[in-house]
Amino acid sequence: MSGSKIIPEKITTPIQLVATWFVMLVALVSALLSAAHWITRPEWASAFLVLLTGVLIAGVLIFVAAMLTVFRPHLQEGKEYAEWLKDKGLYSDGILRANQVSEMILQQAHPQEAEAEQKIWAKSEIQVSLSQLPGAGKLYRNLVNAGFNAALYEASGSDDVDAHAAIWIGSLVPVAYAVEAIKLAVTTWPHLKFLHLSNDGPVPPEFVHKQLYLGGATKTAWTFGLLEWPKDELLGLDGTMEIEEFHRVVRARYIGGGRKLDL
């Protein structure tokens, strides 16, 4: 923006949109007060415009205050907002939107290409994030020693491990890496019991498909309709499975057997 002039192509972030509202508010208030100053007939018109100006200012200030407090995380840029979602253990709503299906269709149509892409990744390129729950330090060290790029995130201020029993699996993570990380996690955190793939819901930021998250919210797992995995079955996962077979195994523990949205 330049001065009070709004240049649409320059508005690229949510916080800039809030600033734009203030510019528009100043312009509207100036117009209304100018009109109130010059209008003489009918006599009530001037008072009405002044009253309308006050209501407009109060409404915008209340709305902006809510955006900057209650909805502050939603005003972040895309990457930071995705990190906030990850901190909450929430990647998606668990409902696949029709306008986001094209990416999954492409992956299903060219599974060989997706698999070939996975094979060239080094283990250190796979980010494994974990909630900061009891035992997180030990699990973090085990992951790093195994060659993973691990990172700790806050668990929404809760030490209740049963409230963080989910594992979110990036759909492009190689099976061998995913299974190895799951086994390390379950060995340290036996409370983990839910698995979910990143592309079985509204499409998240692209980098999420190449990550694992350990200790995701149990409430979100219930929202997704996930069934529990016994610990011995998690420890018995075969890391040599093909990617499509691994995904079928994971989806078999969805309510409805992992049935996708009809196209």
KEKE-3310 file (N, C-alpha, C; in steps of 0.2 Angstrom, whole numbers, plus 5000, padded with zeros to 4 digits):
npx = (5004:5002:5003:4986:4981:4975:4983:4978:4987:4997:4993:4996:4997:4987:4988:4991:4979:4971:4976:4972:4959:4958:4963:4952:4942:4946:4944:4930:4924:4929:4922:4908:4908:4911:4900:4890:4893:4890:4877:4861:4847:4837:4834:4837:4847:4860:4864:4861:4871:4882:4880:4880:4893:4900:4895:4900:4914:4916:4911:4921:4933:4930:4929:4942:4950:4946:4951:4965:4967:4959:4959:4972:4982:4978:4981:4994:5007:5007:5017:5020:5007:5004:5014:5009:4997:5003:5008:4997:4993:4985:4982:4972:4954:4949:4941:4939:4940:4931:4938:4951:4955:4962:4976:4977:4972:4982:4993:4989:4988:5001:5010:5022:5031:5030:5035:5048:5053:5053:5064:5076:5078:5087:5088:5090:5083:5070:5058:5054:5043:5039:5027:5030:5030:5030:5045:5049:5061:5070:5065:5067:5081:5084:5078:5086:5099:5096:5097:5087:5079:5075:5062:5056:5040:5028:5015:5002:5002:4999:5002:4996:4997:4988:4980:4987:4989:4991:4998:5004:5006:5016:5011:5021:5032:5045:5042:5050:5057:5046:5040:5051:5053:5040:5041:5052:5045:5034:5040:5046:5035:5022:5009:5004:4993:4986:4985:4987:4986:4993:4987:4974:4963:4958:4969:4985:4999:5012:5024:5021:5017:5029:5033:5033:5023:5023:5013:5001:4985:4973:4959:4958:4961:4950:4940:4944:4940:4947:4954:4960:4977:4985:4999:5008:5006:5009:5023:5026:5025:5029:5043:5047:5037:5028:5024:5010:5004:5007:5000:4987:4987:4987:4975:4966:4963:4955:4938:4926:4935:4944:4938:4937:4932:4919:4920)
npy = (4994:5011:5026:5031:5023:5009:4995:4981:4969:4970:4966:4953:4945:4939:4949:4960:4962:4966:4978:4985:4986:4996:5007:5008:5011:5023:5031:5029:5035:5048:5052:5050:5060:5071:5072:5074:5086:5095:5093:5099:5098:5084:5089:5079:5071:5074:5071:5057:5052:5055:5047:5034:5034:5032:5020:5012:5013:5008:4994:4990:4991:4981:4970:4969:4968:4956:4948:4950:4944:4932:4925:4926:4917:4913:4923:4922:4919:4906:4896:4897:4896:4883:4877:4881:4873:4861:4861:4860:4847:4845:4842:4842:4842:4829:4827:4825:4837:4841:4849:4847:4835:4832:4831:4819:4810:4811:4806:4793:4789:4788:4779:4773:4784:4792:4783:4781:4794:4794:4785:4791:4800:4805:4798:4808:4819:4817:4824:4822:4825:4828:4828:4837:4828:4817:4808:4812:4818:4806:4799:4808:4808:4795:4795:4805:4798:4788:4793:4802:4818:4826:4835:4844:4848:4859:4851:4857:4862:4851:4836:4824:4809:4801:4809:4812:4802:4799:4796:4805:4802:4807:4806:4804:4799:4787:4770:4762:4771:4777:4766:4762:4774:4774:4762:4765:4775:4769:4760:4768:4776:4768:4772:4776:4774:4776:4778:4789:4795:4808:4813:4809:4818:4835:4844:4847:4859:4856:4851:4844:4831:4825:4822:4816:4815:4813:4809:4816:4824:4815:4817:4822:4811:4803:4811:4809:4796:4785:4768:4759:4753:4738:4737:4727:4724:4736:4736:4725:4729:4729:4735:4733:4734:4738:4755:4758:4746:4748:4759:4754:4745:4754:4762:4752:4752:4763:4769:4761:4756:4764:4769:4780:4797:4797:4800)
npz = (5000:4997:5006:5008:4998:4991:4985:4978:4973:4982:4994:5003:5014:5029:5039:5033:5027:5038:5041:5029:5032:5041:5034:5025:5034:5039:5027:5025:5037:5036:5024:5029:5040:5033:5025:5035:5040:5029:5026:5028:5027:5027:5044:5053:5047:5048:5061:5061:5052:5060:5071:5064:5060:5072:5076:5066:5068:5081:5078:5069:5077:5087:5079:5074:5086:5090:5080:5082:5094:5099:5086:5082:5078:5066:5057:5053:5041:5028:5031:5044:5050:5047:5055:5068:5067:5068:5080:5088:5085:5074:5058:5048:5044:5042:5032:5015:5003:4988:4978:4981:4977:4966:4967:4974:4965:4955:4962:4963:4950:4946:4954:4953:4950:4962:4971:4966:4969:4983:4986:4984:4994:5009:5025:5034:5029:5032:5042:5059:5070:5087:5101:5116:5128:5143:5143:5131:5128:5129:5118:5108:5107:5103:5090:5084:5085:5077:5065:5060:5057:5070:5080:5093:5100:5108:5118:5119:5132:5140:5150:5148:5142:5136:5130:5118:5108:5095:5078:5065:5048:5035:5018:5008:5014:5014:5016:5024:5033:5039:5046:5054:5062:5069:5076:5085:5092:5098:5106:5116:5119:5124:5124:5111:5098:5087:5069:5055:5038:5029:5017:5018:5020:5020:5009:5016:5019:5007:5013:5023:5019:5019:5031:5048:5063:5080:5093:5091:5093:5102:5102:5089:5082:5085:5079:5065:5064:5068:5072:5085:5087:5092:5102:5099:5086:5080:5082:5074:5061:5044:5037:5024:5015:5000:4995:4992:4998:5011:5014:5012:5023:5034:5032:5034:5047:5048:5052:5043:5034:5028:5017:5003:4997:4986:4969)
capx = (5000:5006:4998:4980:4979:4975:4985:4977:4992:5002:4990:4998:4996:4981:4989:4990:4972:4968:4978:4968:4952:4959:4963:4945:4938:4947:4940:4922:4923:4930:4916:4902:4908:4910:4893:4886:4895:4887:4870:4857:4841:4832:4838:4840:4852:4867:4864:4861:4877:4887:4879:4882:4900:4902:4893:4905:4921:4915:4911:4927:4937:4928:4931:4949:4952:4945:4956:4972:4968:4956:4961:4979:4986:4975:4983:5000:5008:5006:5021:5019:5001:5005:5018:5004:4993:5006:5009:4991:4992:4980:4984:4966:4948:4948:4936:4942:4936:4931:4942:4957:4955:4966:4982:4977:4972:4989:4997:4986:4989:5008:5013:5029:5035:5030:5039:5055:5055:5055:5070:5082:5078:5091:5084:5090:5078:5063:5057:5050:5042:5035:5025:5034:5027:5035:5049:5050:5069:5073:5063:5071:5088:5084:5077:5092:5104:5094:5098:5081:5079:5069:5061:5051:5035:5024:5009:4996:5002:4996:5006:4992:4999:4983:4977:4991:4990:4991:5004:5002:5011:5016:5010:5026:5037:5046:5039:5056:5058:5040:5040:5057:5051:5034:5043:5055:5041:5030:5045:5046:5028:5017:5002:5003:4989:4982:4989:4983:4990:4992:4983:4967:4959:4960:4977:4989:5005:5016:5030:5018:5017:5036:5035:5030:5022:5022:5010:4995:4979:4968:4952:4958:4960:4943:4936:4945:4937:4953:4953:4966:4982:4988:5006:5012:5005:5013:5030:5026:5024:5035:5046:5049:5031:5027:5020:5003:5002:5008:4994:4981:4987:4985:4968:4962:4961:4950:4931:4924:4941:4948:4935:4938:4927:4917:4922)
capy = (5000:5018:5031:5028:5020:5001:4991:4974:4964:4971:4963:4945:4941:4941:4954:4966:4963:4970:4985:4988:4988:5002:5012:5009:5014:5030:5034:5029:5039:5054:5053:5051:5066:5077:5073:5076:5093:5099:5091:5103:5095:5085:5090:5073:5067:5075:5067:5050:5051:5055:5041:5029:5034:5029:5013:5009:5013:5003:4988:4988:4990:4975:4964:4969:4966:4948:4945:4950:4940:4925:4922:4929:4912:4912:4929:4921:4917:4899:4891:4898:4894:4876:4875:4881:4867:4855:4861:4858:4840:4845:4843:4843:4840:4822:4827:4826:4842:4839:4853:4845:4828:4831:4829:4812:4806:4811:4801:4786:4787:4788:4777:4772:4790:4794:4778:4783:4800:4793:4781:4796:4804:4803:4798:4815:4824:4816:4827:4818:4830:4825:4832:4837:4824:4814:4803:4815:4818:4800:4797:4813:4806:4789:4797:4808:4793:4783:4797:4806:4825:4826:4841:4844:4854:4859:4847:4861:4863:4845:4831:4819:4806:4798:4814:4813:4795:4798:4797:4807:4800:4810:4801:4803:4796:4780:4765:4759:4776:4778:4760:4763:4779:4771:4757:4769:4779:4765:4757:4773:4779:4763:4774:4778:4768:4778:4780:4792:4797:4816:4814:4807:4823:4841:4844:4851:4861:4851:4848:4839:4825:4822:4822:4812:4818:4808:4812:4820:4824:4809:4820:4822:4804:4801:4814:4805:4789:4780:4763:4758:4748:4735:4739:4722:4725:4742:4734:4720:4732:4727:4740:4732:4734:4744:4761:4757:4741:4751:4764:4750:4743:4760:4763:4746:4754:4768:4766:4761:4753:4768:4771:4787:4800:4795:4805)
capz = (5000:4997:5009:5010:4992:4992:4979:4979:4972:4987:5000:5002:5020:5032:5044:5029:5026:5044:5040:5024:5035:5045:5029:5023:5040:5039:5021:5026:5042:5033:5020:5033:5044:5028:5023:5041:5040:5024:5025:5032:5027:5033:5050:5057:5043:5050:5067:5059:5049:5065:5075:5060:5060:5079:5076:5061:5071:5086:5075:5066:5082:5090:5075:5073:5092:5090:5075:5085:5100:5098:5080:5080:5075:5059:5053:5051:5034:5027:5034:5052:5052:5047:5061:5073:5067:5070:5087:5091:5083:5070:5051:5044:5047:5041:5026:5009:4999:4981:4974:4983:4975:4960:4969:4976:4959:4952:4965:4962:4943:4945:4960:4952:4951:4969:4974:4964:4972:4990:4986:4983:5000:5014:5031:5038:5026:5034:5048:5063:5076:5093:5106:5122:5133:5147:5139:5124:5128:5127:5111:5103:5106:5099:5083:5081:5084:5071:5059:5058:5058:5075:5083:5099:5099:5114:5118:5121:5139:5143:5150:5148:5136:5133:5125:5113:5106:5087:5074:5058:5044:5028:5013:5004:5018:5013:5021:5029:5037:5043:5051:5059:5067:5073:5081:5090:5096:5102:5111:5121:5121:5122:5123:5104:5096:5081:5063:5050:5033:5028:5011:5019:5022:5016:5008:5020:5016:5004:5016:5028:5016:5019:5039:5053:5069:5085:5099:5089:5097:5102:5099:5082:5079:5085:5073:5059:5064:5068:5076:5089:5085:5098:5102:5096:5079:5077:5082:5069:5054:5039:5033:5017:5011:4995:4998:4992:5003:5018:5015:5013:5030:5038:5031:5036:5054:5048:5052:5036:5030:5024:5010:5001:4995:4980:4964)
cpx = (5004:5001:4992:4977:4980:4977:4984:4982:4997:5000:4991:4998:4990:4982:4989:4983:4968:4970:4974:4961:4953:4959:4956:4941:4939:4944:4933:4921:4924:4924:4910:4902:4908:4903:4889:4887:4891:4880:4866:4850:4841:4837:4841:4845:4859:4868:4865:4868:4883:4886:4881:4890:4903:4901:4899:4912:4921:4915:4917:4933:4936:4931:4939:4952:4951:4950:4963:4972:4965:4959:4968:4983:4984:4978:4991:5001:5007:5010:5020:5013:5001:5009:5013:4999:4996:5007:5003:4989:4987:4982:4978:4960:4946:4942:4939:4938:4937:4936:4950:4959:4961:4973:4983:4976:4978:4993:4995:4988:4996:5012:5020:5033:5035:5035:5047:5057:5057:5062:5076:5083:5083:5087:5084:5085:5071:5063:5052:5049:5038:5033:5029:5030:5032:5038:5051:5058:5072:5071:5066:5078:5089:5083:5083:5098:5102:5095:5092:5083:5073:5069:5056:5046:5031:5017:5003:4996:5000:5002:5002:4993:4994:4979:4981:4994:4991:4998:5002:5008:5011:5016:5015:5032:5039:5044:5044:5057:5052:5039:5045:5055:5045:5037:5047:5051:5037:5034:5045:5040:5023:5010:5000:4999:4985:4987:4985:4988:4988:4987:4976:4963:4960:4967:4980:4994:5009:5021:5027:5018:5024:5038:5031:5029:5020:5019:5004:4989:4974:4961:4952:4957:4953:4938:4938:4942:4942:4952:4960:4970:4985:4996:5010:5012:5009:5021:5031:5026:5030:5037:5048:5043:5032:5023:5013:5000:5002:5002:4988:4981:4985:4978:4964:4959:4957:4943:4929:4930:4944:4945:4935:4932:4925:4918:4916)
cpy = (5006:5023:5028:5024:5013:4998:4984:4969:4965:4968:4955:4942:4944:4947:4961:4968:4967:4977:4989:4990:4994:5008:5013:5012:5021:5034:5034:5034:5047:5056:5054:5058:5072:5078:5076:5084:5098:5098:5096:5101:5088:5086:5084:5069:5068:5071:5059:5048:5050:5049:5035:5028:5031:5022:5009:5008:5008:4995:4985:4986:4983:4969:4963:4966:4958:4945:4945:4947:4933:4922:4924:4923:4911:4918:4928:4919:4909:4895:4891:4895:4886:4873:4875:4875:4861:4855:4859:4850:4840:4847:4845:4841:4833:4822:4829:4831:4840:4843:4852:4838:4827:4829:4821:4808:4806:4806:4794:4784:4786:4785:4776:4778:4792:4789:4780:4789:4799:4789:4785:4800:4801:4803:4805:4820:4823:4819:4823:4823:4826:4830:4832:4834:4820:4808:4806:4816:4812:4798:4802:4810:4800:4790:4800:4803:4788:4787:4802:4814:4826:4833:4841:4850:4853:4855:4851:4862:4857:4840:4824:4815:4803:4803:4815:4806:4794:4799:4799:4805:4803:4805:4799:4800:4789:4776:4763:4765:4777:4772:4760:4768:4777:4766:4760:4772:4775:4761:4762:4776:4773:4765:4776:4772:4770:4780:4784:4795:4804:4817:4811:4812:4829:4842:4849:4854:4855:4848:4843:4832:4821:4822:4817:4816:4813:4812:4817:4819:4818:4811:4820:4815:4801:4804:4811:4798:4784:4774:4762:4752:4745:4737:4733:4722:4731:4740:4728:4723:4730:4733:4739:4732:4739:4749:4760:4752:4744:4755:4760:4747:4748:4761:4758:4748:4760:4765:4767:4758:4757:4770:4778:4790:4798:4801:4805)
cpz = (5000:4999:5011:5003:4993:4985:4981:4979:4978:4994:4999:5008:5024:5037:5039:5027:5032:5043:5034:5027:5038:5039:5026:5028:5040:5033:5022:5032:5040:5028:5024:5037:5039:5026:5029:5041:5035:5023:5030:5032:5024:5039:5054:5053:5046:5057:5066:5056:5055:5069:5071:5060:5067:5079:5072:5065:5077:5083:5072:5071:5086:5086:5074:5080:5092:5086:5078:5091:5099:5092:5077:5076:5067:5054:5051:5044:5034:5031:5042:5054:5052:5053:5067:5073:5070:5077:5091:5089:5078:5063:5047:5047:5046:5035:5020:5004:4991:4977:4976:4981:4970:4962:4971:4970:4955:4955:4964:4955:4942:4951:4959:4953:4958:4973:4973:4968:4979:4990:4986:4990:5005:5020:5035:5035:5028:5041:5053:5069:5081:5098:5112:5128:5137:5143:5132:5123:5126:5120:5106:5102:5102:5092:5080:5080:5079:5065:5056:5060:5063:5077:5088:5098:5106:5113:5121:5128:5143:5144:5150:5142:5133:5128:5119:5110:5099:5084:5067:5054:5037:5023:5008:5008:5016:5018:5026:5034:5042:5048:5056:5065:5072:5078:5087:5095:5100:5107:5117:5124:5119:5122:5116:5101:5089:5075:5058:5044:5031:5022:5012:5023:5018:5015:5012:5016:5013:5008:5022:5026:5017:5027:5042:5060:5074:5091:5097:5093:5097:5100:5092:5079:5079:5080:5067:5059:5064:5073:5079:5086:5091:5097:5098:5088:5076:5077:5077:5062:5050:5036:5026:5012:5005:4998:4998:4997:5010:5019:5016:5020:5035:5038:5033:5043:5054:5049:5045:5031:5026:5017:5009:4998:4988:4975:4959)
residu = (MET:SER:GLY:SER:LYS:ILE:ILE:PRO:GLU:LYS:ILE:THR:THR:PRO:ILE:GLN:LEU:VAL:ALA:THR:TRP:PHE:VAL:MET:LEU:VAL:ALA:LEU:VAL:SER:ALA:LEU:LEU:SER:ALA:ALA:HIS:TRP:ILE:THR:ARG:PRO:GLU:TRP:ALA:SER:ALA:PHE:LEU:VAL:LEU:LEU:THR:GLY:VAL:LEU:ILE:ALA:GLY:VAL:LEU:ILE:PHE:VAL:ALA:ALA:MET:LEU:THR:VAL:PHE:ARG:PRO:HIS:LEU:GLN:GLU:GLY:LYS:GLU:TYR:ALA:GLU:TRP:LEU:LYS:ASP:LYS:GLY:LEU:TYR:SER:ASP:GLY:ILE:LEU:ARG:ALA:ASN:GLN:VAL:SER:GLU:MET:ILE:LEU:GLN:GLN:ALA:HIS:PRO:GLN:GLU:ALA:GLU:ALA:GLU:GLN:LYS:ILE:TRP:ALA:LYS:SER:GLU:ILE:GLN:VAL:SER:LEU:SER:GLN:LEU:PRO:GLY:ALA:GLY:LYS:LEU:TYR:ARG:ASN:LEU:VAL:ASN:ALA:GLY:PHE:ASN:ALA:ALA:LEU:TYR:GLU:ALA:SER:GLY:SER:ASP:ASP:VAL:ASP:ALA:HIS:ALA:ALA:ILE:TRP:ILE:GLY:SER:LEU:VAL:PRO:VAL:ALA:TYR:ALA:VAL:GLU:ALA:ILE:LYS:LEU:ALA:VAL:THR:THR:TRP:PRO:HIS:LEU:LYS:PHE:LEU:HIS:LEU:SER:ASN:ASP:GLY:PRO:VAL:PRO:PRO:GLU:PHE:VAL:HIS:LYS:GLN:LEU:TYR:LEU:GLY:GLY:ALA:THR:LYS:THR:ALA:TRP:THR:PHE:GLY:LEU:LEU:GLU:TRP:PRO:LYS:ASP:GLU:LEU:LEU:GLY:LEU:ASP:GLY:THR:MET:GLU:ILE:GLU:GLU:PHE:HIS:ARG:VAL:VAL:ARG:ALA:ARG:TYR:ILE:GLY:GLY:GLY:ARG:LYS:LEU:ASP:LEU)
# end
